[in-house]
Amino acid sequence: MRKDAKIFVAGDDTLIGAAISHLLAQRGYSNILNQTPDQPSLVKRTEVEQFFALFQPEYVFVAGGKSGGIGANQNRPADLMLDNLLQSCHVLDAASRHGAGKLLYLASSCSYPKHCPQPMQVESLLSAPLEATNEAYALAKIAGMKLAQSFRVQYDANFITAIPANAFGPGDDFSPEDSHVIAGLIRKMHEAKKLTLPAVDIWGSGMPKRDFIFVADLAQACLFLMDNYDDAKPINVGTGVECSIRDLAVAIRQVVGYEGELVFDSSKPDGMPRKLLDTTALQALGWMSETDLSEGLQKTYDWFLETQCEETALEEVYEY
Ligand code: GFB
C-alpha cells in the first residue's frame, strides 16, 4: 500500500479495527479515511454507499461487526448475526461497485466446526456442525467469507479473507456480559483482589484450549496480508500455540496479583473444545506473531489499570 493510498477501516471502533487504524497511522499512512467527519453507520446501506461514492477507498479492512464472548453469543445471537451480516453486505457491495483495489475481510475462528481436526485448516470449513453457542455469529462470518469469494468470482474483485484466532489486548471489551475470556477474567480477578474475595468463578471445566493472539500482532498480520496475499483461499492468523482455560486463569491470577481460589463452574458452557489455527500458510509467506501470551496479558492488564480512572484517548491506549 502506498503511504498516501486511500484506506478505510470498516469498524475502527472494534478491538481489531482500532488496532489496525492505530498501526496504519503509526506507520505513516497519511490518507486514512476514518478521520473524515460524517463516518458512515455500517449497518445503514445508504450511508455506506454515499461514503464509498464520495471517498472511493483503494484499500478496505473489514474489521467491524458486533462480537463478544460465549455469554454474548448465547444471550444476543440475533444482534450479533444481524449486525455482522448487514455490515459485510453493505461494505463488500460498496467496495466492489466503487472500485476498491483490495479488501481484507476478517472472519473468526469460531467459523470452524465444533470438533474440527487440530490444528484447524481452511479445508475443514463447513465440513461438520458448528459450536451451538456461537452458531449464529459463525454463520454470519462464514457468509462474509463466501460473499468475499463470490465478488472475486463474479467481478474479479481482489477481496481476501483472514481467519483470526481469539484476539485480546488494549482496547478490549471488559464488560461482564460481553467480554471474551481474557478481558472477563482480568476484570473479575482485579475486582476480587480489590474486594479481597476468597474465590473467582471460572466458567466451564477449564479444559478447553484456545489460541490467543495479541491484537497488535493481529493488526500487523492484517497489514502484511494486504500487501502480500492475493489468494481466494481464506488464511489463518494465529500464534501456533494453545493454552487451556485453566492455565490461562492461573496466568491471569499471577498477572493481576490475586491470591484467592479459582472455582470452575461446569454448569457454564465450555464452547469449542479446541481452536488452534494451522498457521503454516502465513509462516510460508514470512509472518509470525511475536508477542507471547504472558507479555500480552501484562500489557492488557496495564492498559486496563490505566483506563480504570479516566477515559483514555485511543493514542494513549497504545503507549505500552
Ligand atoms: O472467550 P470466550 O467467551 O469465547 O470463552 P470462545 C473461551 C472459554 O473461556 C470458554 C471460558 O470455554 C469459556 O467458558 N471462560 C471461563 C470464560 N471464564 C470465562 C469468563 O469469565 N468469560 C468468558 N467469556 N469466558 C468465542 C465465540 O468463543 O470466540 C465468538 O463465542 C468469537 O463468537 C470468539 O468467535 C473469537 O473462544 O469460546
Residues whose N, C-alpha, C, O or C-beta is under 5 A from the ligand:
A	BS01	GFB	G68 G69 I70 G71 N73 S108 S109 C110 N134 Y137 N166 S179 H180 V181 G184 L185 D201 I202 W203 G204 P208 I245 P269 D270 G271 M272
